[in-house]
Amino acid sequence: MKRDYFEGADVAVTICAKDGTILDMNAKSRRTFLKPGSEELVGKNVLDCHPEPARSQLADMLENQRTNVYTVEKEGVKKLIFQCPWYDGDAYAGFMELSMVLPEGMPNRVRKAK
């Protein structure tokens, strides 16, 4: 990942190796997931950051290279979570997560095929 692309973005981007080791986090990801007084998460295993059943689901996603997309709401803030495999050329390299706040009243536009 070229941090330059994501460092200032208002979306949390976390990149993991295929064994679950966190390789990189942009600034928004660090603000989102690092609690005050906690240590750096890069180099830690993403599986250790999640309780069950999320831990088992993440392990399955890492092993089976599958995408997972959902919304979550916490303290009145709704987010879109997009988790997917990433590749180095043709080789499976790991997993990335993009987490973004969904604005209240966000429009949904339906487009017709031409």
C-alpha positions as CSV (number, residue, x, y, z in Angstrom):
1,M,0.0,0.0,0.0
2,K,1.2,3.5,-0.8
3,R,0.4,5.3,2.4
4,D,0.3,8.6,0.4
5,Y,-3.0,7.6,-1.1
6,F,-4.8,6.9,2.1
7,E,-3.0,8.8,4.9
8,G,-5.3,11.9,4.7
9,A,-8.4,10.1,3.7
10,D,-11.5,10.2,5.9
11,V,-11.7,6.4,5.8
12,A,-9.9,3.9,8.1
13,V,-7.7,1.6,6.0
14,T,-6.0,-1.4,7.6
15,I,-3.8,-3.8,5.7
16,C,-3.0,-7.3,6.9
17,A,-0.8,-10.1,5.6
18,K,-2.4,-13.5,4.8
19,D,-1.4,-14.8,8.3
20,G,-3.3,-11.9,9.9
21,T,-0.3,-9.7,10.8
22,I,-1.2,-6.0,10.6
23,L,1.1,-4.5,8.0
24,D,-0.1,-0.9,7.8
25,M,-2.8,1.4,9.1
26,N,-3.5,4.9,7.9
27,A,-4.0,7.8,10.3
28,K,-7.8,7.4,10.5
29,S,-7.4,3.7,11.2
30,R,-4.9,4.4,14.0
31,R,-7.3,7.0,15.5
32,T,-10.2,4.6,15.2
33,F,-8.6,1.5,16.7
34,L,-5.8,2.7,19.0
35,K,-7.2,3.5,22.4
36,P,-5.5,6.1,24.6
37,G,-2.4,4.6,26.1
38,S,-2.4,1.6,23.9
39,E,0.5,0.5,21.9
40,E,1.0,0.3,18.1
41,L,-1.0,-2.4,16.3
42,V,1.2,-2.7,13.3
43,G,3.0,-6.0,13.7
44,K,0.3,-7.5,15.9
45,N,-2.2,-10.1,14.6
46,V,-5.6,-8.8,13.7
47,L,-7.2,-12.0,15.0
48,D,-6.0,-11.1,18.5
49,C,-7.9,-7.8,18.3
50,H,-11.3,-9.4,17.9
51,P,-13.5,-11.5,20.2
52,E,-15.6,-14.5,19.0
53,P,-17.4,-14.9,16.7
54,A,-15.7,-12.1,14.7
55,R,-12.3,-13.8,15.3
56,S,-13.4,-17.1,13.6
57,Q,-15.1,-15.2,10.8
58,L,-11.9,-13.2,10.1
59,A,-9.8,-16.4,10.2
60,D,-12.1,-17.9,7.6
61,M,-11.9,-14.8,5.4
62,L,-8.1,-14.9,5.5
63,E,-8.0,-18.6,4.7
64,N,-10.7,-18.6,2.0
65,Q,-9.9,-15.2,0.5
66,R,-13.5,-14.0,0.6
67,T,-15.0,-10.5,0.9
68,N,-17.3,-9.4,3.7
69,V,-19.3,-6.2,3.6
70,Y,-21.7,-4.9,6.3
71,T,-22.9,-1.9,8.2
72,V,-22.5,-1.4,11.9
73,E,-23.9,1.2,14.3
74,K,-22.2,2.3,17.5
75,E,-23.2,5.2,19.7
76,G,-25.4,6.5,16.9
77,V,-22.7,6.5,14.3
78,K,-23.3,4.1,11.3
79,K,-20.3,2.8,9.4
80,L,-19.8,0.7,6.2
81,I,-17.2,-2.0,6.7
82,F,-15.6,-3.4,3.5
83,Q,-13.2,-6.3,4.1
84,C,-11.6,-8.0,1.1
85,P,-8.5,-9.9,0.0
86,W,-5.6,-8.0,-1.7
87,Y,-3.0,-9.4,-4.1
88,D,0.6,-8.7,-4.9
89,G,0.4,-9.3,-8.6
90,D,-1.5,-12.6,-8.9
91,A,-0.4,-13.9,-5.5
92,Y,-2.8,-13.6,-2.6
93,A,-1.1,-11.3,-0.1
94,G,-3.7,-10.8,2.7
95,F,-6.7,-8.8,3.7
96,M,-7.7,-5.2,3.8
97,E,-10.4,-3.4,5.7
98,L,-12.0,0.0,4.8
99,S,-14.2,1.5,7.4
100,M,-16.1,4.7,6.7
101,V,-18.8,6.7,8.5
102,L,-22.1,6.8,6.6
103,P,-23.7,10.3,6.9
104,E,-27.2,10.5,8.3
105,G,-29.8,10.6,5.5
106,M,-27.2,9.5,2.9
107,P,-29.0,9.4,-0.5
108,N,-29.3,6.1,-2.4
109,R,-29.3,6.6,-6.1
110,V,-30.7,3.9,-8.4
111,R,-29.2,4.0,-11.9
112,K,-30.8,2.3,-14.8
113,A,-28.7,0.2,-17.2
114,K,-28.4,1.7,-20.7
